[in-house]
């Protein structure tokens, strides 16, 4: 079953007359200290455990399956019903059973019973004299993982010696989803079943493999604290003899259950093994603290002490362990043996302490490989017949990993003992104590800190304390920082860094270790850090440098180019007074305060003043450590406002510069005396009027003008006052600002105001004018707000009221605009007269709130407020529009109508009434010619209605009196079917005007007819034409090919079709006079 939370139960079923197992008090697990926390996989807290016992008898004879075979007689228990369990084992009172009870079990899952399965009599026992040896223990069998089952039967050999208090333990826990899914039962061990994050390979400097923590697989706290050996001399390889498991989740479940069996059923402190490995190569932390200590387990009686027990999860009597499992066993063995300087392929003379099931009596000395199997020392087949065949391979792999772990022989270059926080850099014969955590971090390429036995450290000679320098076997001395070596040039350079060549006479780090560190540039006495800090060292003292100019003038000079080093590389050296110069501001990193150095004894500046004044835009701003600034000469005063030059001028720092104050500006601050050189460096601007001012303590902004201060409500108002120039805000002391007479607040431009008690609503135009708003509809049209603020009459003091109300045509500086879609949209220059009428001239600040959009290039119609008379504005004049038909024809797709005050419209010069819409046809009564109305002021003779049809214009005309065309200009040449409008050429194709490529006609446009854009807009538009264009005159059949601004005669139609190349023949008809203007080229 799969559950969201892990649950484990242990059911102990005892023979009649059995007593309860003694209750074990759970103790909190101490925090593990590991060499690399990132290589240990963590997980939630362990599951709860409950224990119960049910009496059972194993007395019923078990019938023989095959009567022809002479089998030993057996007895069997009744069927024992239980909650779901996965692991089964049998225990009895210690020393009351025969050597082998020959136990067997079968389990039921649902309605299906398993075959009878052997339960091997356990051969693990505590060493004599250990904590667990003194506990109330029970003998028993190995535990057996069987998968989910709900019933069990137990069978014993009929002459098994009738062990006392026989109990069967059924252990169950929920199946908790592991990091990765796995295959079914009996699956091989593909790499994909590796625990997420566990595939961390050892390197030359990182021997610890990835370990699945006890918390990750759901271990409970130990029942007692096992003994710890002072050293580690060997590794013992086991198998758990469990049944098969089909996933990482089942492997963890089997491990949890085995721990429960060892603690609750056998009476041990914890799971017996130090480490367990599954078939996918995942390594699990077994006994608590085994990652860092030689914890004595219960895995090989008489040989538990000073050995590490590594068990392969499963039964390898008749099947082979996977390659991943063998590799993982070798890795963990190499790592733990390496921590104590033990060669995985060496041998050890071990004097056994004696213990149950040991092959050797206490006091016997046995010569063993440093990695040996349980069967080598115990009365057992463990780790199985097939598993045992892999022992030589395990030793060889372990040695290959051990060889990679560097020259120290301890599995790491950086080590510590379990009970001492001191870290050492170790070689084969020496140890060098690391000075502090920063030094340790600088050695990161040498790998993590491994925990090793104290004896391994004690065996090495103590060398010089490891600060920031090391010496290699060739005698070269290097500073090391951030994993990189920097070669020291000579002993003088070393002395500048506070070290001595003599200190390193006995150090000689081996080449493989040195090779792990990178190689940087040669060291010098100057360096800079990633945060921009610059230092020079001299006589064992470090001096922070403000900048290169200051260093050039200093008596302390570096011996070479500055090199990049880490932030803490020189922190152990005492700090001297910083190297600075006058004319700069030094600011403390962190708190932001600083000192303006106009003299040796400068002026103290607060962090707020430095920030608000943006002093770095006026003077060089240099960052220094606060500790360095504290070593400067004491400042002579505090800078809070105005400076006073030797010539008496008062200068205020601004937000990015400085400005000279006029006599009536902030008269209450005489200023603090400074040197002329500082004033010259600031280069203050002349007095500004109006002048913006504020204090450092408050963000409230004022304008000083006329001896009063006027509050500035918004920064938009402030920027408008600056009239496009940089905003100059002088910083003055709050007390001096308080002494200035206050004036009324400025109103925000482009807002609506109404004086209390008066009916009119005004638009605030800029900073000094009010414009009457005729209606809220006009506010909506122009993009202004439709709500107003009621203000006292005093608030509009100083604001002038415009002579005319607001209209929907505005002049904003040099840009004219018309109301369109709720905003003021730009229109081309020349629509409105140069004097601005009938537009309302508005302040650019007001316009900035409403002006926008892509612009309008179509006709602009206008009428006076309250009048229906319609005009079109063009060329600074107003042209009456006689009918709405003409208006709509002229407007096209969009009718833009502006409303202006009557007086404003009256002042606009009047032009001729429109005779018709652009593109329409007119004829003067009594005269023969028919004209095309071209734009708003032109007429073009139409040579024929065929030309009108060709270009898509109407073929009907309106007859008008001669006076109607007064003021219209008649074009010099009749209309053709080749047009030029706004720089683009068009040709008539199928009743539409299609654009053609540039360069077809002459640069002057011949032979095209120049047509107004409004006229072009009335003609249907076709797609672009990229083929050849032929041309002839209205009076001749001679045909020409227009190309490159010339006309090339074409003699035959066959030649025409050849030039067209199947693209179609397009022939434009133009006046002969226009054609004559085109140069004749060679015959095509």
C-alpha positions, 0 to 999 in steps of 0.5 A, spaced: 500 500 500 502 507 498 500 512 503 502 519 504 505 518 511 510 513 513 507 508 518 511 502 521 508 497 526 511 491 529 507 485 531 511 480 536 507 473 536 510 469 542 509 462 544 504 461 550 508 463 556 512 468 553 513 475 557 513 482 553 519 484 550 522 490 555 520 496 553 525 501 550 526 508 551 527 512 545 532 517 545 533 523 540 538 522 535 544 527 535 545 531 529 550 528 524 556 531 523 558 530 516 563 532 511 559 534 506 552 536 507 550 537 500 552 529 499 547 527 504 539 526 502 534 528 507 527 527 508 521 528 513 521 526 520 521 518 522 514 514 522 511 512 529 512 505 531 507 501 535 509 494 538 504 488 540 505 481 542 500 475 541 501 468 543 502 462 538 504 455 539 508 451 534 507 444 535 503 441 530 506 436 526 507 438 518 506 433 513 511 431 508 510 434 501 513 427 498 513 421 502 518 418 498 523 423 501 526 422 508 525 429 510 527 431 518 520 432 521 517 439 522 512 442 526 508 448 524 504 453 528 497 455 526 495 461 521 497 467 524 492 473 522 495 480 522 495 487 519 499 488 513 506 487 514 512 486 510 518 483 514 518 477 518 523 474 523 523 469 529 526 471 536 527 467 542 531 467 549 538 468 548 542 461 549 536 457 549 536 454 542 540 449 538 545 452 533 540 452 528 532 452 529 532 451 521 526 456 521 521 456 515 515 461 514 510 462 509 506 468 508 499 469 505 497 475 501 490 476 500 488 468 498 495 466 496 500 463 500 507 463 498 512 457 498 515 455 505 521 460 505 528 459 510 529 463 515 537 463 517 539 463 524 542 470 525 550 470 526 550 477 528 552 479 535 555 484 539 562 484 541 563 482 548 563 488 553 560 493 549 553 497 551 549 492 547 552 486 550 550 488 557 543 489 554 537 484 555 538 481 548 534 475 544 537 470 539 533 470 533 533 469 525 535 474 520 529 478 518 526 477 511 522 482 507 516 478 503 512 484 501 505 486 503 502 480 507 496 479 512 498 472 515 504 467 516 505 460 519 512 458 522 515 451 522 521 449 526 525 442 525 522 438 530 528 437 534 530 444 534 531 444 542 524 448 544 527 455 544 524 459 550 519 464 549 519 463 541 516 469 538 515 471 531 515 478 529 511 481 523 514 488 521 510 493 517 510 500 514 507 504 509 510 504 502 512 512 502 514 514 495 521 515 494 525 520 489 524 516 483 519 510 480 522 504 479 521 497 476 517 491 478 519 486 483 526 482 480 528 488 476 535 489 474 538 495 476 538 500 471 542 507 472 535 510 472 533 507 479 539 512 482 536 516 488 535 523 485 541 527 487 545 521 489 549 520 483 555 524 486 562 521 484 568 521 488 573 526 485 581 527 487 579 531 493 572 529 495 571 522 497 565 522 500 559 519 496 552 521 496 549 518 502 541 517 503 540 520 510 536 516 516 531 521 515 530 520 508 529 513 509 525 513 515 529 511 521 527 511 528 531 514 533 536 509 537 534 506 543 541 507 546 547 510 544 552 505 541 560 505 543 565 508 538 571 506 537 577 510 537 580 508 530 577 504 524 581 498 521 577 494 516 570 494 513 566 487 513 561 486 507 554 483 508 548 481 505 541 482 509 539 476 506 532 479 505 527 478 499 527 481 493 524 489 492 522 492 486 523 499 487 527 504 491 521 505 496 521 498 497 528 498 499 527 504 504 521 500 507 525 494 508 530 498 511 525 501 516 523 494 517 530 491 519 531 497 523 525 495 527 526 488 528 533 489 530 531 494 536 524 492 538 525 484 537 533 483 538 534 488 543 540 492 539 541 500 540 539 501 532 540 497 526 546 493 526 549 495 520 553 502 519 551 502 511 546 499 507 547 499 499 541 497 494 541 494 488 541 501 484 547 503 488 544 508 493 548 508 499 543 509 506 546 511 512 545 506 517 547 506 525 547 513 527 553 517 527 557 512 522 558 518 517 563 521 522 565 516 527 567 509 528 561 507 531 561 500 533 555 496 530 552 489 531 554 485 524 560 481 525 560 478 532 567 479 535 569 483 529 564 489 530 569 494 534 573 498 529 570 496 523 565 498 518 559 494 517 556 495 509 551 490 508 548 489 501 540 489 501 537 482 499 540 475 498 546 474 494 546 466 495 544 464 488 544 471 485 549 476 483 549 483 486 548 489 480 554 492 478 552 499 481 551 495 488 558 493 488 561 500 485 557 503 491 560 498 496 567 499 494 566 507 494 563 507 501 568 502 504 574 507 500 571 513 503 571 510 511 577 507 510 581 513 507 578 517 513 583 513 518 589 512 513 587 505 511 589 502 504 583 498 502 587 492 499 592 492 505 591 487 511 590 487 518 592 483 524 585 483 528 585 481 535 578 479 536 574 481 542 570 474 542 562 474 541 556 469 539 557 466 532 564 468 532 569 463 528 574 465 533 575 465 541 576 472 544 584 474 544 585 470 538 589 474 533 587 473 525 590 476 519 585 479 514 584 483 508 582 490 510 576 489 506 573 482 508 566 478 508 562 476 514 563 469 513 571 470 513 570 471 521 563 468 523 559 462 522 555 464 516 554 464 509 554 471 509 554 475 504 552 469 500 555 464 495 555 469 489 556 475 493 562 472 496 565 472 489 565 479 488 570 481 494 576 481 490 573 486 485 570 490 491 577 491 494 580 493 487 575 498 486 576 501 493 583 501 492 582 505 485 577 510 489 582 511 494 588 512 489 584 518 487 583 521 494 589 525 494 596 524 497 594 524 504 592 517 504 586 520 509 581 520 503 581 528 503 586 534 503 582 537 508 580 533 515 578 534 522 577 529 528 570 528 530 571 531 537 575 537 535 572 543 530 580 545 528 581 543 520 587 541 518 591 541 511 594 534 511 599 531 507 602 524 507 607 526 513 604 533 516 598 537 518 597 544 517 592 548 522 587 552 517 587 559 521 579 561 520 573 559 515 575 565 510 582 561 509 578 554 509 573 557 503 579 559 499 582 552 499 575 550 496 578 546 490 582 541 495 575 539 497 570 538 503 572 537 510 572 530 511 572 527 518 578 522 520 580 519 526 584 523 531 589 517 531 590 519 523 591 526 525 596 525 531 601 521 527 602 527 522 607 532 524 604 539 526 607 544 521 606 552 520 599 555 521 596 555 515 594 563 513 594 565 506 601 562 504 603 555 502 610 553 499 610 547 494 616 542 493 620 546 488 620 552 494 616 557 491 611 560 495 604 562 493 598 566 496 592 562 495 585 565 495 578 563 492 582 557 489 587 560 486 595 561 487 598 567 486 606 567 486 610 571 491 616 574 487 621 575 493 621 575 501 621 582 501 614 582 497 612 576 502 614 581 508 609 586 505 604 581 506 606 580 513 609 573 512 616 571 512 620 566 508 623 562 514 616 560 516 615 556 510 622 552 510 619 545 512 612 546 508 612 542 501 605 541 498 605 535 493 604 537 486 598 533 485 595 537 491 598 544 488 595 542 481 588 542 484 589 550 485 588 554 479 594 559 477 593 566 477 597 572 475 604 574 479 602 577 486 604 584 488 603 589 494 597 592 491 590 588 489 583 590 488 576 586 490 570 584 486 566 589 490 571 595 487 575 595 494 583 597 492 588 596 497 596 596 498 600 592 503 606 595 506 610 592 512 604 587 514 599 593 514 594 594 509 591 601 506 585 602 503 586 606 496 581 612 494 583 612 487 589 612 483 590 619 483 591 619 491 595 613 490 600 616 485 601 622 490 602 617 496 609 615 499 607 608 499 607 605 492 606 598 490 611 593 487 607 592 481 600 592 477 594 591 482 591 583 482 584 581 483 583 578 490 577 576 494 574 580 499 577 577 506 584 576 503 588 581 507 583 582 513 588 578 518 593 584 517 592 591 521 588 597 517 592 603 516 589 610 515 586 610 507 590 613 502 586 619 500 586 626 496 583 633 497 577 635 492 573 628 493 568 625 498 569 619 501 563 615 503 563 609 508 560 602 505 554 600 509 552 606 512 553 611 507 556 617 511 562 620 509 567 626 509 568 632 504 575 632 503 577 640 501 582 640 506 586 635 510 580 635 516 574 635 512 567 636 513 562 630 515 556 629 511 550 625 513 548 619 508 542 622 507 545 629 504 550 625 500 544 621 497 540 627 496 545 632 493 547 626 488 554 629 490 557 624 486 555 628 480 559 634 482 565 631 485 569 625 485 565 620 490 569 614 492 567 608 497 571 606 503 570 601 508 567 605 514 573 602 518 578 606 514 574 613 514 574 612 522 582 613 521 582 619 517 583 626 521 577 628 525 572 632 521 572 640 522 565 640 522 558 638 519 556 640 512 548 641 512 547 646 507 550 652 504 558 653 502 561 660 503 567 661 498 573 666 500 570 671 495 564 671 499 559 668 494 554 663 497 554 656 494 548 651 495 549 644 493 543 642 488 541 635 486 547 634 481 551 640 481 551 647 485 548 654 484 550 661 487 545 664 491 542 671 490 542 675 496 535 674 497 535 667 497 535 663 503 538 669 507 538 666 513 544 661 512 551 664 511 554 658 509 560 654 512 567 656 509 571 652 504 577 653 500 577 656 493 579 650 490 573 646 492 568 652 489 572 651 483 571 644 482 564 645 484 563 650 478 557 653 480 552 656 476 549 663 476 543 665 480 537 662 478 530 665 478 526 662 480 530 657 484 527 650 487 529 649 494 528 643 499 532 641 505 535 634 506 530 632 512 524 633 508 522 632 500 517 638 500 519 642 494 518 650 493 520 655 488 523 661 491 521 668 487 520 675 490 522 673 496 517 668 498 517 660 497 511 657 493 510 650 495 510 645 488 505 640 489 508 635 484 514 634 480 510 635 473 509 642 476 517 643 477 519 640 471 514 645 467 517 651 471 524 649 469 522 650 462 526 644 459 532 646 462 535 641 468 531 641 474 536 645 479 534 644 486 538 647 492 539 643 498 538 648 504 538 647 512 531 646 514 531 652 519 534 657 513 528 654 509 523 655 515 525 662 515 523 664 508 516 667 507 511 662 505 506 664 499 500 660 496 501 653 493 502 652 485 496 649 482 497 643 477 497 644 470 491 641 466 487 640 471 480 644 472 478 649 478 472 653 480 473 658 485 468 657 491 462 662 490 463 663 482 460 659 477 466 658 472 470 652 471 477 654 469 483 650 466 489 651 469 494 653 463 501 652 465 503 656 472 500 662 471 494 662 466 487 660 467 482 658 461 475 658 461 472 651 460 465 652 456 463 645 457 465 639 460 464 636 453 469 640 451 474 637 456 472 630 454 474 632 447 480 635 449 483 629 454 482 634 460 479 631 466 471 632 467 472 633 475 474 640 478 477 642 485 473 648 488 479 652 491 479 659 495 480 665 491 486 666 494 489 660 490 488 663 484 492 669 486 497 671 481 494 667 475 491 671 469 485 669 465 485 668 458 481 673 454 478 667 450 474 661 452 477 654 450 476 651 443 478 644 440 484 647 436 490 648 440 497 651 439 502 648 443 509 651 442 510 650 435 505 644 434 498 645 432 493 640 434 485 638 434 481 634 438 480 627 436 478 621 440 479 624 447 486 627 446 489 633 442 492 630 436 497 633 432 496 636 425 500 639 420 503 646 420 500 651 415 493 649 417 492 654 422 495 661 421 502 663 423 498 667 428 495 662 431 488 663 430 483 660 431 487 656 436 487 656 443 494 658 445 496 653 451 502 652 455 506 646 453 505 643 460 498 643 459 499 640 452 503 635 455 497 632 459 493 631 452 497 631 446 498 625 443 496 620 437 499 619 430 497 625 428 491 627 423 493 629 416 486 630 413 481 636 412 480 640 419 473 642 419 471 648 424 465 652 426 464 657 432 461 655 438 453 656 437 453 656 430 452 651 424 456 655 419 461 650 417 468 651 414 475 648 412 481 650 415 487 650 410 493 655 409 491 659 414 484 661 412 477 658 412 474 656 406 466 656 407 463 649 405 456 650 402 453 643 403 454 637 407 455 633 401 461 636 399 463 636 407 462 628 407 466 627 400 472 632 402 472 628 409 472 621 406 472 616 412 473 621 418 469 627 419 474 631 424 470 638 426 473 643 431 469 648 435 472 654 437 470 661 440 466 665 435 471 671 436 477 667 434 474 664 428 472 671 426 479 673 426 481 668 421 481 670 414 476 667 409 477 664 402 473 662 396 467 657 398 469 650 396 466 649 389 466 641 390 470 636 393 476 634 391 476 629 385 469 631 383 468 634 376 465 641 375 464 645 368 463 653 368 456 655 365 457 657 358 464 654 357 466 647 354 472 645 359 470 640 364 475 640 370 477 635 376 477 639 383 484 638 385 485 639 393 482 645 396 484 650 391 486 647 384 483 645 378 485 640 372 482 640 365 479 633 364 481 631 356 476 626 356 471 622 360 475 616 358 481 619 362 476 619 368 474 612 367 481 610 367 483 613 374 477 611 377 474 619 378 466 620 376 464 621 369 458 626 371 460 634 373 456 639 376 455 646 372 457 652 376 457 659 375 464 662 373 464 666 380 464 659 383 471 658 381 474 664 383 481 663 387 482 656 384 488 655 380 488 651 373 493 647 372 498 648 366 496 641 363 490 637 362 490 630 367 493 624 364 493 617 367 500 617 370 500 621 377 505 624 382 502 625 389 506 627 395 512 624 392 509 617 390 508 616 382 501 612 380 499 609 374 492 607 372 490 600 371 483 597 371 480 604 374 484 604 380 491 608 381 497 603 382 503 605 385 509 604 381 517 604 383 521 610 384 525 612 378 520 611 373 519 618 371 524 624 371 526 627 378 521 633 376 515 628 375 514 629 368 510 626 364 506 625 371 500 630 373 501 633 380 495 631 384 493 633 391 493 628 396 486 629 397 484 628 390 488 622 390 484 619 396 478 620 392 481 615 387 480 607 388 487 605 390 490 598 386 496 594 388 503 596 387 505 595 379 512 592 378 512 591 371 514 596 365 510 602 364 508 604 357 506 611 355 503 615 349 500 622 348 493 624 348 494 626 340 499 621 338 499 613 337 507 613 338 508 608 344 514 609 349 517 605 354 518 609 361 524 607 364 530 611 368 527 617 367 527 617 359 522 614 354 525 609 349 521 608 343 518 602 341 517 600 334 512 594 334 507 591 339 511 584 338 517 588 342 512 591 347 509 584 349 517 582 349 518 587 354 512 586 358 514 578 358 508 576 360 506 581 366 501 585 362 501 591 358 500 598 362 499 604 357 499 611 360 496 616 357 499 623 358 498 630 355 503 631 349 506 637 352 508 633 359 511 627 354 515 632 351 519 634 357 521 627 358 528 625 354 528 620 349 532 614 349 535 609 345 529 605 341 527 599 345 
